[in-house]
Amino acid sequence: MPRTVSPSLRRSALTAVAAAGAFALTAVPASATATPTQIATSKTNGVAYLKTLQAADGSYAGPGLSNEWAFSAFAAAGTAAVDVTPGGDASKNARTVYRDLLATSGWPSASPVVTDYERATLNAYAAGIDPARVSASRNLIADVYRYWQTAEPGYFGPSANFNGTVFAALALNGAKTQSGQVRVPQKLRESMVTRIRANQHNDGGWNFSKAEGSATELAKTSDIDMTGAAMAALCVSGVPNTDTDIVQAKAFLKSKLVTNSGAFNAMFGVNTNSNGWAVSGLNACGINPQTGDFLTSMGKTPLDFLIAQQFNPGGGFKYLSSDTSPSSYASIDALRAVAGAGFTAAPPVPTTAGAPQWVSQGTFTSGTAAKLALTVDDGAGSLKVCSVSLTPTASTTTLGAALDAAVASATPSGCVTSVTPSSGTGTVTALNGKANSGSNTWKVSLDGSSFTTATRGTTVGVGDTIAVRWGV
C-alpha cells in the first residue's frame, strides 16, 4: 500500500488483492472477444515472463521495489510458487525463500506500515504459506490487527490513507484458513464494510485517500485503481454484486471505458496497471468483464485491452501502449486480472513431487515470543481489535493465558482490561467488567469456527485467530 499517490509506487509498496459474491478466486467465464484459447495462451506466456523475474537466490521480494505480487498472479494462473525455481534448483524455490524472508525479525523494515503486512498476507496466502502461521513468531494476521484505529473503529492504519483499510478487508477476508474458512468474525467484517461505504465518492468510485466526512473529497473524481480494489474489498467481505454501492461502482467504471480499445481511462491516463486493478475488482464481484456493460459498441472489452498489451511469445505486458518493453508490475497486475482473480488466489496444488499445497508452523515454540490476533465484541456495539504478545511455555496455550496477556501486552492497548476468573480453567464469567447474564454469555471462536462457551482452559494453538463475544 502506497506511501505516495504515484501509481508506480502504490503498486510496489502494496501496489499493487475473491469467490463470486465473496472473493472470486476462480476464472470468470469469458465469452466475448477474448476467447478461452487467447486467455489460456496469455496466462501461459505471462507465467513464463514472471518466472524470468526470479532472482538467482530464488527471491521475488527484498529491499525496495520488489515483485512479490507475482505470487498472487502465479496462483491465479494455476502455478504454485513452490514449483518456481531458479535454474531448476528446488532448494531455492520461491515459496521457501519468501517464507524465510517473512520470518526474519528485520522484515519488513524498521518503520513498517500496515500495508506491508497486508501485502504479505495476500501473497503468502497465494504462495501456500498460512499467513497466521509463517513461523513460531510471525503471524501476519496479528500484525495487521496491530493497526486497528480505536478512535476510528473500522479503519486500519491512519484513516487518511484509506487504502490501508481497503487492503485490510482484502487481506483479512481473502486470506482464508487452509480449509477455506474466513478466519475473522462477522462484526469485524461489517466494521470495515461500513468505512469503505462511507468513503465512496459521489461518482460511484473511490480514491486512495480518505473522503468520509468531507463534501469536497467526496465530490472529487475517483481513481480507477482504487475503485477496483474497493469493489473487491466489499465483495470479499460478503457484499453481493447487486448491492447499490457495487452497482454504482460498476457504472463509474463503465463511464470510463474507451470505445475503440476496451481500456479504462484512468486518472493517469490509459495504462495496464489501472486496467488490471479494475478488472480484478470486477472479477472479485463475479462481474464478467467481457459482456454487458463492458463490451463496447466497437466490440472491445477490458480483457481485449490487457491482452493487446502483452508481448508474445515473451509474455510480459507493457505499462503504456506506446512502450517498447514490458513492465514487471504491469505484467503482474495484468496476468492476475486476465486469469480471472481478484487481488489474491488460493494456492494451486504443486507439481513438485512431495511438495504440500500449504506450509505452516504447527505449534508454538516454548520460550519463543509469539503473537495472536484477538477481537472482543461486547454485544453492545463496541468492538475491540488487537494483537496480543505472549511467550508460550508449551506447544499450545489457553484462552485464559491469551486474555491475561492481552491485559498486559496488546496493541492497541485496552483490548482486554479484566478477566473473571483470573486463574484456573473454568468458564469466563466476566470480561472487561461485563458479566454473563442468563443466556447472554461470553463465547469464543477460533479461526472462524462456531462460537462456543468461553473457558479459560480452551486450547489455543499457534496462529489461531481468536474472537470473543458476549451474547446468546
PyMOL commands that set and color helices and strands:
alter all, ss='L'
color gray80, all
select helices_A, chain A and resi 7-13+36-51+70-76+81-83+86-88+90-92+94-103+114-127+131-133+140-145+163-174+186-198+215-218+224-236+244-255+272-284+292-294+302-308+328-338+399-408
alter helices_A, ss='H'
color red, helices_A
select strands_A, chain A and resi 370-377+383-390+397-398+410-411+419-420+430-431+434-435+441-446+452-453+459-460+465-471
alter strands_A, ss='S'
color yellow, strands_A
deselect
rebuild
show_as cartoon
